[in-house]
């Protein structure tokens, strides 16, 4: 009986542990959002983002949105949904690669300055200057002195951007250690997402606590009243996307911009003087779809 009770006690402890995150805080349970509700709200938010785009272009606003967080926390998926219906001429994604030898010899913030928006533009940083506070700090890609200098300069740099009229928003996507590992495992056999799993990603699993400490230190210094961090809980991807997009819209005092009226004819207009050259004058791509459907004559 004693062993049985001990086993039961261990199982209860394990259940309790499973309900806690790596930080030791109880996990929040969330009801899964129905697909139809998600898609309807996503489209509504995307419609509002189109209004933000037009307002930005019309008003000359400059907006920077920083996306940071754990690997596999859903930053890229959220950015895709934000930009799905937006013009790349107005809304740009800045996802910088590792710095070159020349860039390593520059002021650290210099290469990010080159990607800041001009009037009427929005830039979404898919990771940003905060690489220095995260992966560079944990993996030893920067010295302790460089890391310390970054923490000193980052708030100053961001205040300079805000003083110059840039709207700066910073989002940290938080995912639990178990959910992160589950997402990594799903990428192993996914032919279109295998490229998203690298040896560097695996380090985030083995160095979970190191990354947590680096994040805590970073936020202590850079979570300022003028430029705070907004944390997005992202164990539920769809909820995270809607929550982040809704919050982003709530921070911007945008207005509807009147669109020019366009009148279309009831049918195509032809003068009757143009004659199209024969089809054999052009090189057409093969009709792959016809082959898929078994229409051999069309596909040949």
The 8 nearest C-alpha neighbors of each residue, nearest first, counted from 0:
[[1, 3, 2, 4, 5, 6, 7, 8],
 [0, 2, 4, 3, 5, 6, 7, 8],
 [3, 1, 5, 4, 0, 6, 7, 8],
 [4, 2, 0, 6, 5, 1, 7, 8],
 [3, 5, 7, 1, 6, 2, 8, 0],
 [4, 6, 8, 2, 3, 7, 1, 9],
 [7, 5, 9, 3, 8, 4, 2, 10],
 [6, 8, 4, 10, 5, 9, 3, 11],
 [9, 7, 5, 11, 6, 10, 4, 12],
 [10, 8, 12, 6, 11, 7, 13, 5],
 [9, 11, 13, 7, 12, 8, 14, 6],
 [12, 10, 14, 8, 13, 9, 15, 7],
 [11, 13, 9, 15, 10, 14, 16, 8],
 [14, 12, 16, 10, 15, 11, 17, 9],
 [15, 13, 11, 17, 16, 12, 10, 18],
 [14, 16, 12, 18, 13, 17, 11, 19],
 [17, 15, 13, 19, 18, 14, 12, 20],
 [16, 18, 14, 15, 19, 13, 20, 12],
 [19, 17, 15, 16, 26, 25, 14, 20],
 [20, 18, 25, 26, 16, 24, 17, 23],
 [19, 21, 23, 22, 24, 26, 175, 25],
 [20, 22, 23, 176, 19, 175, 24, 208],
 [21, 23, 20, 24, 19, 211, 25, 208],
 [24, 22, 20, 21, 19, 25, 16, 26],
 [23, 25, 19, 22, 20, 26, 21, 18],
 [26, 24, 19, 18, 20, 27, 23, 15],
 [27, 25, 19, 18, 20, 28, 24, 17],
 [26, 28, 29, 25, 18, 19, 24, 20],
 [27, 29, 26, 30, 18, 25, 31, 235],
 [30, 28, 31, 27, 235, 32, 238, 234],
 [29, 31, 32, 28, 33, 235, 238, 27],
 [32, 30, 29, 33, 235, 238, 237, 34],
 [31, 33, 30, 37, 34, 36, 238, 237],
 [34, 32, 36, 35, 37, 31, 38, 30],
 [35, 33, 37, 36, 38, 32, 39, 31],
 [34, 36, 38, 37, 33, 39, 32, 40],
 [37, 35, 39, 33, 34, 38, 40, 32],
 [38, 36, 34, 40, 35, 39, 41, 33],
 [37, 39, 41, 35, 40, 36, 34, 42],
 [40, 38, 36, 42, 41, 37, 35, 43],
 [39, 41, 43, 37, 42, 38, 36, 44],
 [42, 40, 38, 44, 43, 39, 37, 45],
 [43, 41, 45, 39, 40, 44, 46, 38],
 [44, 42, 40, 46, 41, 45, 39, 47],
 [45, 43, 47, 41, 46, 42, 40, 48],
 [46, 44, 48, 42, 47, 43, 41, 49],
 [45, 47, 43, 49, 44, 48, 42, 50],
 [46, 48, 50, 44, 45, 49, 51, 43],
 [49, 47, 51, 45, 50, 46, 52, 44],
 [48, 50, 52, 46, 47, 51, 85, 53],
 [51, 49, 47, 53, 48, 52, 54, 255],
 [52, 50, 48, 54, 49, 53, 55, 253],
 [53, 51, 49, 55, 50, 54, 48, 56],
 [52, 54, 56, 50, 55, 51, 57, 49],
 [53, 55, 51, 57, 56, 52, 58, 256],
 [56, 54, 119, 60, 52, 58, 53, 57],
 [55, 57, 119, 53, 54, 59, 58, 52],
 [56, 58, 54, 55, 59, 53, 119, 256],
 [59, 57, 55, 60, 56, 54, 119, 118],
 [58, 60, 119, 118, 56, 55, 57, 61],
 [59, 61, 55, 119, 58, 118, 62, 120],
 [62, 60, 165, 120, 118, 116, 119, 121],
 [61, 63, 121, 166, 165, 167, 122, 60],
 [64, 62, 167, 122, 121, 123, 166, 168],
 [63, 65, 168, 123, 169, 167, 124, 122],
 [66, 64, 169, 124, 170, 123, 168, 67],
 [67, 65, 170, 125, 126, 124, 74, 171],
 [68, 66, 171, 126, 170, 172, 65, 125],
 [69, 67, 172, 171, 173, 72, 70, 66],
 [68, 70, 72, 71, 173, 172, 174, 67],
 [69, 71, 72, 200, 68, 203, 179, 73],
 [72, 70, 73, 179, 69, 182, 183, 74],
 [71, 73, 69, 174, 70, 172, 74, 233],
 [74, 72, 76, 71, 75, 77, 236, 233],
 [75, 73, 77, 76, 72, 78, 66, 172],
 [74, 76, 78, 77, 73, 79, 125, 72],
 [77, 75, 79, 73, 78, 74, 80, 240],
 [76, 78, 80, 240, 74, 79, 75, 81],
 [77, 79, 81, 75, 80, 76, 82, 74],
 [80, 78, 76, 82, 77, 81, 83, 75],
 [79, 81, 77, 83, 78, 82, 76, 45],
 [80, 82, 78, 79, 83, 77, 45, 48],
 [81, 83, 85, 79, 80, 84, 78, 90],
 [84, 82, 80, 81, 85, 79, 45, 78],
 [85, 83, 82, 86, 49, 45, 81, 46],
 [86, 84, 82, 83, 49, 87, 90, 52],
 [85, 87, 88, 89, 90, 84, 82, 52],
 [88, 86, 90, 89, 91, 85, 82, 92],
 [87, 89, 86, 90, 91, 120, 85, 121],
 [88, 90, 120, 87, 86, 121, 91, 119],
 [91, 89, 121, 87, 122, 86, 88, 120],
 [92, 90, 122, 87, 123, 121, 93, 89],
 [91, 93, 123, 122, 124, 94, 125, 90],
 [92, 94, 124, 95, 123, 125, 91, 122],
 [95, 93, 125, 124, 92, 126, 96, 127],
 [94, 96, 93, 97, 127, 126, 125, 98],
 [97, 95, 98, 94, 99, 93, 126, 127],
 [96, 98, 99, 95, 102, 103, 100, 94],
 [99, 97, 102, 103, 96, 100, 101, 95],
 [98, 100, 102, 101, 103, 97, 96, 104],
 [99, 101, 103, 102, 98, 104, 105, 97],
 [100, 102, 104, 99, 103, 105, 98, 110],
 [103, 101, 99, 105, 104, 98, 100, 110],
 [104, 102, 100, 101, 105, 98, 99, 107],
 [103, 105, 102, 101, 100, 106, 107, 99],
 [106, 104, 102, 103, 107, 109, 101, 110],
 [105, 107, 109, 108, 104, 103, 102, 110],
 [106, 108, 109, 105, 110, 103, 102, 128],
 [109, 107, 111, 106, 110, 112, 128, 105],
 [110, 108, 112, 106, 111, 107, 105, 113],
 [111, 109, 112, 113, 108, 102, 107, 114],
 [110, 112, 113, 109, 114, 108, 115, 128],
 [111, 113, 109, 115, 114, 110, 108, 116],
 [112, 114, 111, 110, 115, 109, 116, 108],
 [115, 113, 112, 111, 116, 93, 110, 122],
 [114, 116, 112, 113, 122, 117, 111, 63],
 [117, 115, 120, 61, 122, 121, 114, 118],
 [116, 118, 120, 119, 61, 115, 59, 121],
 [119, 117, 59, 61, 120, 60, 116, 56],
 [118, 120, 59, 56, 55, 60, 61, 117],
 [121, 119, 89, 116, 61, 118, 117, 90],
 [122, 120, 90, 62, 63, 116, 61, 89],
 [121, 123, 91, 63, 92, 90, 116, 124],
 [122, 124, 92, 64, 93, 63, 65, 91],
 [125, 123, 93, 65, 126, 127, 66, 92],
 [126, 124, 94, 66, 93, 123, 127, 65],
 [127, 125, 67, 124, 66, 94, 65, 130],
 [126, 128, 129, 124, 130, 125, 65, 67],
 [127, 129, 130, 131, 108, 111, 126, 107],
 [128, 130, 131, 132, 127, 133, 126, 67],
 [131, 129, 133, 128, 132, 134, 127, 135],
 [130, 132, 135, 129, 133, 136, 128, 134],
 [131, 133, 129, 130, 136, 217, 213, 135],
 [134, 132, 130, 136, 131, 135, 213, 137],
 [133, 135, 137, 136, 130, 138, 131, 132],
 [136, 134, 140, 131, 138, 141, 133, 137],
 [135, 137, 133, 139, 134, 132, 138, 131],
 [138, 136, 134, 139, 135, 133, 209, 210],
 [139, 137, 135, 140, 134, 136, 141, 133],
 [138, 140, 141, 136, 137, 135, 142, 134],
 [141, 139, 135, 138, 136, 142, 134, 137],
 [142, 140, 139, 135, 145, 136, 146, 143],
 [141, 143, 145, 144, 146, 139, 140, 136],
 [142, 144, 146, 145, 147, 141, 136, 139],
 [143, 145, 147, 142, 146, 148, 141, 149],
 [146, 144, 148, 142, 147, 143, 141, 149],
 [145, 147, 149, 143, 144, 148, 142, 150],
 [146, 148, 144, 150, 149, 145, 143, 151],
 [149, 147, 151, 145, 146, 150, 152, 144],
 [150, 148, 146, 152, 151, 147, 153, 145],
 [149, 151, 147, 148, 153, 152, 146, 220],
 [150, 152, 148, 149, 153, 147, 154, 155],
 [151, 153, 149, 155, 150, 154, 156, 148],
 [152, 154, 156, 155, 150, 149, 151, 157],
 [155, 153, 157, 156, 152, 221, 158, 151],
 [154, 156, 158, 152, 153, 157, 159, 151],
 [157, 155, 153, 159, 154, 158, 152, 160],
 [156, 158, 160, 154, 159, 155, 153, 161],
 [157, 159, 161, 155, 160, 156, 162, 154],
 [158, 160, 162, 156, 157, 161, 163, 155],
 [161, 159, 157, 163, 158, 162, 165, 156],
 [160, 162, 165, 158, 164, 163, 159, 166],
 [163, 161, 159, 164, 160, 158, 165, 157],
 [164, 162, 160, 161, 165, 159, 158, 166],
 [163, 165, 161, 162, 166, 160, 61, 60],
 [166, 164, 161, 61, 160, 62, 163, 167],
 [165, 167, 62, 63, 161, 61, 164, 168],
 [168, 166, 63, 64, 165, 62, 161, 169],
 [167, 169, 64, 65, 63, 166, 170, 226],
 [168, 170, 65, 228, 64, 229, 66, 167],
 [171, 169, 229, 66, 228, 230, 65, 67],
 [170, 172, 230, 68, 67, 231, 229, 173],
 [173, 171, 68, 231, 72, 230, 233, 232],
 [172, 174, 232, 233, 231, 68, 72, 171],
 [173, 175, 234, 233, 72, 179, 232, 178],
 [176, 174, 178, 177, 20, 179, 234, 21],
 [175, 177, 179, 178, 180, 21, 174, 20],
 [178, 176, 180, 179, 175, 181, 20, 174],
 [177, 179, 181, 175, 180, 176, 182, 234],
 [178, 180, 176, 182, 181, 177, 71, 175],
 [179, 181, 183, 177, 182, 178, 184, 176],
 [180, 182, 178, 184, 179, 183, 177, 185],
 [183, 181, 185, 179, 184, 180, 178, 186],
 [182, 184, 180, 186, 185, 181, 179, 196],
 [185, 183, 181, 187, 186, 182, 180, 188],
 [184, 186, 182, 183, 187, 181, 188, 189],
 [187, 185, 189, 193, 183, 184, 188, 192],
 [188, 186, 184, 185, 193, 189, 183, 196],
 [187, 189, 186, 190, 185, 193, 184, 192],
 [188, 190, 186, 192, 191, 193, 187, 185],
 [191, 189, 193, 192, 188, 186, 187, 194],
 [192, 190, 189, 193, 194, 186, 195, 188],
 [191, 193, 194, 189, 195, 186, 190, 196],
 [192, 194, 186, 195, 196, 190, 189, 187],
 [193, 195, 192, 196, 197, 191, 186, 190],
 [196, 194, 193, 192, 197, 186, 200, 71],
 [197, 195, 194, 193, 200, 186, 183, 198],
 [196, 198, 200, 199, 195, 201, 194, 193],
 [197, 199, 201, 200, 202, 196, 203, 195],
 [200, 198, 202, 197, 201, 203, 196, 134],
 [201, 199, 197, 202, 198, 203, 196, 70],
 [200, 202, 198, 203, 204, 199, 197, 205],
 [201, 203, 205, 199, 204, 200, 206, 198],
 [202, 204, 206, 201, 200, 207, 205, 199],
 [205, 203, 202, 201, 207, 206, 180, 200],
 [204, 206, 202, 203, 207, 201, 208, 209],
 [207, 205, 203, 209, 204, 208, 202, 210],
 [208, 206, 210, 204, 209, 203, 205, 211],
 [207, 209, 211, 210, 206, 212, 21, 205],
 [210, 208, 206, 212, 211, 207, 213, 137],
 [209, 211, 213, 207, 208, 212, 214, 206],
 [212, 210, 208, 214, 209, 213, 215, 207],
 [211, 213, 215, 209, 214, 210, 208, 216],
 [212, 214, 210, 216, 211, 215, 133, 217],
 [215, 213, 217, 211, 212, 216, 210, 218],
 [216, 214, 212, 218, 217, 213, 219, 211],
 [217, 215, 213, 219, 214, 218, 212, 220],
 [218, 216, 214, 215, 219, 220, 221, 213],
 [217, 219, 222, 221, 215, 220, 216, 214],
 [220, 218, 216, 217, 221, 222, 215, 223],
 [219, 221, 218, 217, 222, 150, 216, 223],
 [222, 220, 218, 223, 154, 217, 219, 153],
 [223, 221, 227, 218, 228, 220, 219, 226],
 [222, 224, 227, 226, 225, 221, 220, 154],
 [225, 223, 226, 227, 222, 228, 221, 154],
 [224, 226, 223, 227, 158, 222, 161, 157],
 [225, 227, 223, 224, 222, 228, 168, 167],
 [228, 226, 222, 223, 224, 225, 229, 169],
 [227, 229, 169, 222, 170, 230, 171, 226],
 [228, 230, 170, 171, 169, 227, 231, 168],
 [229, 231, 171, 170, 172, 228, 232, 173],
 [232, 230, 172, 173, 233, 171, 239, 229],
 [233, 231, 173, 239, 172, 234, 174, 230],
 [232, 234, 239, 235, 174, 236, 173, 231],
 [233, 235, 174, 236, 232, 178, 175, 72],
 [236, 234, 233, 238, 237, 239, 232, 31],
 [237, 235, 239, 233, 238, 234, 240, 73],
 [236, 238, 240, 239, 235, 241, 37, 32],
 [237, 239, 241, 240, 236, 235, 242, 32],
 [238, 240, 233, 236, 242, 237, 241, 243],
 [241, 239, 237, 77, 243, 238, 242, 244],
 [240, 242, 244, 238, 243, 239, 245, 237],
 [243, 241, 239, 245, 240, 244, 238, 246],
 [242, 244, 246, 240, 245, 241, 239, 247],
 [245, 243, 247, 241, 246, 242, 240, 248],
 [244, 246, 242, 248, 243, 247, 241, 249],
 [247, 245, 249, 243, 248, 244, 242, 250],
 [246, 248, 244, 249, 250, 245, 243, 251],
 [247, 249, 245, 246, 250, 251, 244, 48],
 [250, 248, 246, 247, 251, 245, 252, 244],
 [249, 251, 247, 248, 246, 252, 168, 245],
 [252, 250, 248, 253, 249, 247, 51, 166],
 [253, 251, 250, 254, 249, 248, 51, 54],
 [252, 254, 251, 51, 54, 255, 50, 55],
 [255, 253, 54, 256, 252, 50, 51, 53],
 [256, 254, 50, 257, 54, 253, 53, 51],
 [255, 257, 54, 258, 254, 53, 50, 57],
 [258, 256, 255, 259, 260, 53, 54, 254],
 [257, 259, 256, 260, 261, 53, 255, 50],
 [260, 258, 261, 257, 256, 262, 53, 255],
 [259, 261, 258, 262, 257, 263, 256, 264],
 [260, 262, 259, 263, 258, 264, 257, 265],
 [263, 261, 260, 264, 265, 259, 266, 258],
 [262, 264, 261, 265, 266, 267, 260, 268],
 [265, 263, 266, 262, 267, 268, 261, 269],
 [264, 266, 263, 267, 268, 262, 269, 261],
 [265, 267, 264, 268, 263, 269, 262, 270],
 [268, 266, 269, 264, 265, 263, 270, 271],
 [267, 269, 266, 270, 264, 265, 271, 263],
 [270, 268, 271, 267, 272, 273, 266, 274],
 [269, 271, 272, 268, 273, 267, 274, 266],
 [270, 272, 269, 273, 274, 268, 275, 267],
 [271, 273, 270, 274, 269, 275, 268, 276],
 [274, 272, 271, 275, 270, 269, 276, 268],
 [273, 275, 276, 272, 271, 277, 270, 269],
 [274, 276, 273, 277, 278, 272, 280, 271],
 [277, 275, 278, 274, 280, 279, 281, 273],
 [278, 276, 279, 280, 275, 281, 274, 282],
 [279, 277, 280, 281, 276, 282, 275, 283],
 [278, 280, 281, 277, 282, 276, 283, 275],
 [281, 279, 278, 277, 276, 282, 283, 275],
 [282, 280, 279, 278, 283, 277, 276, 284],
 [281, 283, 284, 280, 279, 278, 285, 277],
 [284, 282, 281, 285, 286, 278, 279, 280],
 [283, 285, 286, 282, 287, 281, 298, 299],
 [286, 284, 287, 283, 298, 299, 288, 289],
 [287, 285, 298, 289, 288, 284, 290, 297],
 [286, 288, 290, 289, 285, 291, 298, 284],
 [287, 289, 291, 290, 286, 292, 298, 293],
 [290, 288, 298, 294, 292, 291, 286, 287],
 [289, 291, 298, 293, 287, 288, 292, 294],
 [292, 290, 288, 289, 293, 287, 294, 298],
 [291, 293, 289, 290, 294, 288, 295, 287],
 [294, 292, 290, 291, 295, 289, 298, 288],
 [295, 293, 289, 297, 290, 292, 296, 298],
 [296, 294, 298, 297, 293, 290, 299, 289],
 [295, 297, 299, 298, 294, 289, 290, 293],
 [298, 296, 295, 294, 299, 289, 286, 290],
 [297, 299, 286, 289, 295, 290, 296, 294],
 [298, 296, 297, 295, 285, 286, 290, 294]]
